[in-house]
């Protein structure tokens, strides 16, 4: 795993605040919003952005964010199973309270 960049150096020289950049990139990755949707959301909050600005942020910051987020991801182990319980209408018993 490559070394993580210092958080201050990561955002140095950016016109917008760190929180705005992180929020836009996170919403783009998590909720699959388009760049233009994010521009509208930020305009509602009083920020004037171009969709290409958000696109550049996503390309630049996503690899670093993935490295940071993966440090906290917990593995489920080598194998795991899901128990499923289901019944068909003919197998159902009446509820105990009714």
C-alpha positions, 0 to 999 in steps of 0.5 A: 500500500502506498503512503498516504499524502498529508491531508493539508498538502492534498487540498493545498492550492484549491479554490474551494474549501476541503469540505465542499470537495469531499462532499461533491466527490462522496455524493458522486461516488455514493449516490451516482449523481451526475456532475450537473446534478451536483452543480445544481445541488451546490448552486442551492447552497450558494456555490457556483461550480462548473461540472468540469470542476467536479469531474476534475475533483473526482479524477484527482481525489478518488484514488486517495479517498479509496486508500483512506476509506479502505483502511477502515473497511472490515473484511467478512472473512474468507467465507460466509453464508447467509441463512435464508428462511422462507415459507410458502402460503400453504406452510404458513401457520396463523399468527399467535395473536389473532 
